[in-house]
Amino acid sequence: MVGYVVYGRGSFNQLDEILAARRQGEAPMVFLVDHFFEHKPLAGRIPLRGKDKIIFVDVSHEPKTTYVDQLAGALRKEFGTVSGIVGIGGGSAMDLAKAVSLMMTNPGSSADYQGWDLVKRPGVYKVGIPTLSGTGAEVSRTTVLTGPTKKLGMNSDYTPFDQIVLDPELTAGAPVNQRFYTGMDCYIHCIESLEGTYLNEFSKSYGEKALQLCQEVYVKKQGWDEECDDKLMMASYAGGMSIAYSQVGVAHAVSYGLSYLLGTKHGIGNCIVFDKLEEFYPAGVAEFKRMVEKNKIDIPQHVTKGLTDEQFNQMIDVSLVMKPLWENALGKGWEKIMTRDRLRALYERL
């Protein structure tokens, strides 16, 4: 779990003080910032000291293992070591920060650590500062990466941030569609966690609260205001915590294959898949469709039309690697339930 949490409007202003205690001599703090913020006011508010460096990271596509290795290698070459890595942005920027932190201290390529509990050494000090709410990347024990053969996270006890700063002011003015897609990532976390076989009182407590907050924002509210930003930020936190002791399910398992082949971003990929999962989550999908309609959001359709057998098989292979997700969704005999033919039919519906 994340060791330290600061929450509140304006809490970003405490960043200099927060980082001061973790500085090691002249070793710099490195800020990996979503390229969206280049030449924007937020970049000018970052408290640089000494050799500190801002790198505007390209998150046009979800993080690749090659990009992680390139960033970590360049930092080791330039500085040898660093005091810490600070990720500022949405889920992709935060996942990059977690992965680069781990690759500053672990040998080889980040692709070597795609899986569960393969990371053997703590990374350098790392801080997550979300500017979008919903992914739960600020609290999760994974960093989702696309590697040469699969899309799979570095799932380990060493992956979570040491510190997070949750400032709802940073999420104000996010693009409407993007805000919805990441918010639905949180909503889907909750549905998959609360209806999964791994459910326990820890995940249930967080999942129920996150679900309630999502419903207040996307079902009950008329229009967007500051309270929505506050509530969605806490929904994201609680939704991420709900899967700390459980897992996600069918939507995430299927969307990983979609993302690997087509480069579909995580939030929108989950929405594309969840929209077609009535047989697994009937009540959740019905409410999801109402939220889509109420908020006037377009969910892409027919994204797998025209794909070849080889391409469908690639997606199926990537999806079926996600064994804990399938077991959480369907139970221990899941392989007999979700056959390759059934998964192919599901992909064809997308």
N, C-alpha and C positions, 0 to 999 in steps of 0.2 A: 504493500500500500504506500501511497505518497506520504512522505514524512512530515511535510509542512504545507499548510494551506492558508493563503491569505485571500479573503473575499471582501468585496465592497466597491462601490463606485469611487473612482479616483485612486484605488489601491496600486495602480501601475506607478504612481508617483513615489511609492516606497521602494522601487526596484533597486536604486543605488544603495540604500541602506541594507536591503536584503542581501545583495551580492557582496557587500564590503566584508562581511564576516567569513566569506568563503574564498576570498582571493588568496593566492599563494605566490608571494613575491611578485615578480614581474610577469608571471605567466598570465596571459590575457583571458578575459571572458570573450567568447565568440557568440555573436547573435545571428542565428539563422532565421531570417525574416521573410515571410511570404512576399514574393516580388510585386504583389498588388500594392504594397506600401512604399515602393520606391518613389521618391519625390513627394511623398505624402507627409502631413504633419507628425504622424506617429513616429516615423523614423527619426525625426529631430528630437524626440523626447527620450530616446534611448540614452542612458547614462554611461557614456564612454569614458574610460580611464586608461592612461598609459597606452599599452599596445593593443587594447581592445579592438575588435574587428566586427563590422557588420557584413554579412554575406546575404544578398537578396537571392533566395533560392527559387528556382523555377518549379512551380507546382502546377503547371499546365497539365501535366500527367501525374499519376500517383507515383510515389517514390520507387525508384528502381535500385536494386542492389549495386549496380555499376555506379550510380550517382552517389550513393552513400560511401562507397569505397574511394571514389574520386575526392569527395570532400574531406574525408578523414585522412587520406594520404597527403593531400595538399597542406592540411593543418599540421600534421606531424613534421612534414618537410620544412614548413615555415617557422614553426614555434617549438618543435620537439614535444612539448606538453602544453596543456592549457589549464586554466583554473576551472573552467566550466563551459558548458554549451547551453545557450538559452534559445528555445524555440518560440517564435512569435508568429501566430497565424492560425489557420484552420488545422484540421486533422493531419493533412499531409506535411505541413511545416513542423508540427509537433512530433510526428512519427520520424521525420528526418533527424530532428534533434536527438531523439532517444537513440536512434540507430547509430548516428555519428559518435555520440558519447560512448556507446559500447565498443565501437570499432577503434576508438583511440587507445584501448587497453587490451583488446582481444586480437589474436593473430589471424591471418588469412583474410577471406572475403566474407562480407555479410551474408552471402548466399550459403555459406557453411553453417549458418546459425538459424536458417529458416526451419522452424519446427518447435517442439516443446522441450524446454529446459536443456538446451544445447549450449547456452552462454555460461562460461565458467568463471569469469572475472567481472567484478563491478566496473561500470564505465566511469568516466569522469563526472563530476558534479553536473547535474542537469536540471533545468528549470523549464516549465511549460507555461505559456501565457496564451490562452485561446482568444481569437478575435472572431470566431464563429462558435455557436453552441450546438451541440448535438452528437458529435462523434464519440465523445467519452474518451478521446485519445489522451486527455489531460490526466486521467486516472488509470487507464488500462495497463495490463502487464504485457502488452504486445506492441509491436510496431509493424504495421502492415507493409510488406515490400513485394514488388514484382521481381522475381529472379529469372535466371535463364530458362528454367524448366517449370516454375510454379509461382503462384501468388500465395504467399504464406508469411505469417508474422514471425518475428523473433520473440517467441513467448517465453518469458523467464522471470524469475524473482528479481533479476538485476535490471529489467527493462523500465519499471515505473520511474517517473520523475522523483527527484529528491524534494522539490519545491514546486508548487504551482501558485500563480497569481490570477485570481478570478475577478476581473473588473468588467462588469456589464457595459460600462461606457464604451469599451473597445468594440463591442458588437453592434453598436448603433449604426444604422445606415447600410447594413449589409444588403447585397442584392436580394430581392424578394425570393426568386426561385432558389438561389443557393441556400438561403436561410431556411426555406421549407425543406429542401432535400436533406440538409444536415439535421434539422429538427426531427424529421421522420426517421433518420438513422437511430436517434434516441428512442423514439416511439417503438420502432421495430425491436430494438434491444429489449425493451420492457415486455412486449408481447412474447418474444421468443424465450426470454428468461422465465416469465411467470407461467408459461404453459409447457415448460420443458421438464424432462425427467430428472434433471439435476437440481430442481428447485429445493431450497432450504430457507430457513427463517431469515438468514442474513440477506440473501439475494431477494427474497420476497419483500422484506421491509423497504429496501431501497427501490426495488422495481415498482412497487405500488405507489410510492411517493412520486417517482419520476413520471409514471403514467398519468397520475392525477395532474401534475404540473403541465404536461403536454396537452392534456384535454382542456385545461383552463386556458391555455394560450391559443390552441388551434380550433377548438370547438366552441367555447363559451365567449371568447373575446370578440368584439366587433372592432376591427382595426388594430393597428400595431402601436404600442406605446412603450415607455420606459419599463413599466412593470412586466411587459412581455419579455424584454431582454433579461431582466432580473430572474424571472421564473425559468426561462429556457436555459439559462446558464446553470442554475441549480438542478434542473431536470437532466442536463447533460452529465453533470457530476454524479448524481444519484443513479442514472441509467448505466454509466460506466461501472459504478460500484456494484450494481445488481448482477453484473456478469463476472465480477471478480471471483465469486465463489460458485458460479454456475457456468453457463455458456449461452451463446446465441444459437440460432437454429437454421431452418431451411432457407430463409431468404438470404442470409449471409453466405451459406455454403454454396448456393447457386450463383449469387452475384460475384463471388470470387472467380468463377470460371468465365463469366461474362467480361469482367474487368481484365482478366489475363489476356483474353483473345482480342477483344474490341477496344480495350483502353477506357472502358466506361468508368467514370469516377464513382467512388464508393457510395456516396449518398444517393445519387440518382440511380445507380445500379440496383441498390436495395429497393427503391421505389418501383422500378420496372418489374422486378421479380415479385415483390410483395403484392402488387396489384393483381397477380394471377394465382395467389395461394389460398383461395377460399377453402379448398379441401383440407388444409392443415390448420388455418387460423381463421375460421369463419367470422367470428365477431370482430376481431381486429381488422380484417380486410374490409368488412362493411363500414366500420368507422373510418378507416383510412380513406376509402372512396368518398365519404361525406366530407372529410377534411380537404381532400383534393378539390372537390367541387366548390366548397365554401370559400377557399382561398384562391380559386381561379388559377390553378397550376396545371400545366401540361405534363403528362407522363408519356414519354416516347413509347410508341407501339411498333411492332414488327421489326425489332432491331436484329433478329436472327434470320430474317427472310433471306433466302439465297445462299446461305452458308453451305459448304461442302460437308460430306461425311467426315472427312479428316478434321475439319474445324469443329464440328459438333463433338467428335471424340476428344479433341484437345480440351474443350470446356468440361466435358464429363470427367476426364482424368484429373483435372485441377480440382474440381468440386469434390470428388470422392476421397481425395486426400484429407479432407476436413473431417476426420472421423469423430472427434469429440462433439462437433456441431451436430452431426447426424445422429449420434447416440443421444444427445440431449433432446433432440426433436422427436425421435422415433423409438428410442429404447435400444436395448442391447442387441436385438436381432435386426437392426436397421438395414443390414445388407440385403436381407431377403425382401424387405419392403421397398426400398429405393433401389431398384435394379437399374442397370444401364439403359434399358429400353424405356422405363418409366421416366428416368431423368432426361433422356433424349426428347420424349414427348413434351415434358415440361419446358425445356429450352425452345422447342419449336413454337410453343404458345407465346413466347416473348416477342 
